[in-house]
Amino acid sequence: MNMEDQNLAPKLINANLDVIESEVLTKLPPDIFKLAKAASDAIGETGVVLFDGEPANGPQVEKIWREYVNIHLVDFATVKAQGEAEKINSDILRNLAQVLINPASRSLKALTDEITDDGEQLKAEWEAFLKEGQNLKILLNNTLKPLLELIDFINPSLVTLLVGLAEDQIRSALER
């Protein structure tokens, strides 16, 4: 591709994006506009990278889109999920959703940041989550306890004992 084509392509991409932004995106609700505008910006940046004459586009394009997901998409989804979780009628499901949304969001951010050791980041995130405050107790009381309570012949005090033992075992394993 000659130099003139390399300069023309990004200009055409951005000109089209300008039209889309002014004619389409401005009609969106503010939260969706912000997300769509960020996507449009990422597309424009991608166009510049793809036609800059540098042969190693892959890492640059990946960085652009990781940043879009990390900064814009995950935050948008997290806020949306938090609002929707409050509307869940089931106490068990609402409690689980509310306690899991933030660590799930942080996990997605870990997978899309510039640190490449994603597995270690995820392990650290979830270990910290389980060690933090009442998170483990909330998880067990909203998962294991209802399951044990479904078994008719288990005494309620035995259910409480089993849930407590499970919590102790998990905390002990986390400390190793």
N, C-alpha and C positions, 0 to 999 in steps of 0.2 A: 504494500500500500504506500502510495507516495505521501509526501508531507502535507500536501493540500487536503487530501482525503482524511488524513489523521486529524487535522484541525477542524474539518467540516463536520465530521460525524458527531463529536461531542457538542458542537454548536447546534446541530439539528436536534439532538436528543434533548438538550436543555431548552430549546425553543418550544418543542412539543410539550415538555414538562411545564413550562410557563403557562401555556394555554390550558393544559389540564388543571393546573393549580388555580388559575383565575376563573375558569368556567365550570369546573366540577368540584374541586376540593372545597372551595369557599362556601358551597351549599351544604356541606356536612356539619353535623353537630361539633362543637368545639373539641371535645375529647377525641373524636374520630378524625377531625381535621388535623390535629397535632400529630397523630399516628401516621396518617396518610401523607402529610407534608414531609415527615421524617423519611418515609419510604421513598418519596419522590426525590428527596435530596440524595438518598443512597443510590438510587438509579442514576442520577446525574453524575455522582462521583464515580460510579462503576463505568459509565460511558467514557469519562476522562481517562481512567486507568486503562481500559481496554484499547484505547487508541493513542496512548502516549508514546508508543514506539518501544517501550520496555518489554522484553520477552517474558519476564516472570510476573504475569498478572495474577496468578492464582492466590498467592499470599496476600496481595493487596486487596483483591476483591473479597476474599474471606474476611479480612480485617474490617472492611466497610460493613459487611452484612452481620458479622458478629456484634459489632458496636450497635447497629440498628436494633437487633434482637435484644441485646443486653440492656441498652439504655431506654429504648422506647417500648418495644413489644412486651417484655417481661413486666415492666412497671405498669403498663396499661392493663395487662391481664391480671396482675395482682390486685390492683384497685377494684377492678370489675369483680373478681372472685370474692374479695372481702365484702363488698356490698351485697352480692348474691347470697353469700353464706349466712348472713344475718336473717335472710328471708326463709331459710329452711325450717319447716315445721317440726321435724323430728329433732328432739333434744340431742340424741346420740349423734346423728349425722351432722347437725349444726356444730356441736362441740368438736367433732373430728375435723370438719372442714376448717373451722376457725383456728385450731391449733396447728394444722398441717399446711395452710396456705403460705405462711411466711418462710418456713424452711424449704418448701417446694420452690418458691420464688428464688430464694438464695441459691438453691441447687442449680436452677436454670441460669442464673447469673454466673455461677462458677463454670458452667459448661460453655459459656459464651464470652468469658473474659480472655485476657491475653496470657494468663497462666496456663501452661500446657498440661500440668499434672492434675487432670480433672478427677481421676479416681481418688487421689489423696484429698483433694478439696471436698469431694462429696462425703468421704468417710469422716473427715473432720467436722463438716457441717452437721451430719446426722448424729454423730457422737455428742457434739455440743448440745444439739437440740434435746436429746434424750436425758442429758445430765442437767439441763436447765430447769429450775423451778419444778413445777408440777406436770410438765409435759408427759413424762412416762406414766404417771398416775392417771392422767386424763385419757391417754391412749388405752391403757389396760381397763380402766373403768367403763370405757365406751366400746370396747371390742371383746376382750376376754370375759369380762364379768357378764355381759348379756348372753354370751354363748353358754357359759356355765349355768346361768339361771334358766336356760331352756331345758336343762336336764332336770326333770321333776324330782328325782330322788336325792338330789344334792341339797343339803341343808344350807340356808342362807349364810350362816356363820362359817360353814366350810367354804362357800364361794368366796367370802371375804378373806379367809385364810389363804386360799389358793392364789387369789389375785395378789395378795401381799407377798407371798413366796415368789411368785413370778417377778414382781417388781424387784425384790431383793436379789434374785438371781441375775436379772438383766443389769442392775446397777453394779453388781460384783463383776460381771463379765466386762462391763465398760471400764472398770478401774484397772483391769489387767493390762 
